[in-house]
Amino acid sequence: MAGLLKVEMGAPLVRIVRLMHNRRKQPVQYITITFTGERSRILMDLTAEAVNTTGAGQIVHDTDDHLA
């Protein structure tokens, strides 16, 4: 995992696990995301209607590309 994320072995990581359900309360999507806290932010814009949708937020992984 460290190699894929371009961090040193043993570096702290953030893991988010999300289980989404449909309106009948059946599980429809399971997501596990692992990322570095140094280069990432969690941005969420939530409304009551959007809480259980994939459009409820986004994870942005900052890279050096945006600094150029």
Secondary structure by P-SEA (a helix, b strand, c coil): cccccccccccbbbbbbbbbbcccccccbbbbbbbbcccbbbbbbcccccccccccbbbbbbcccccc
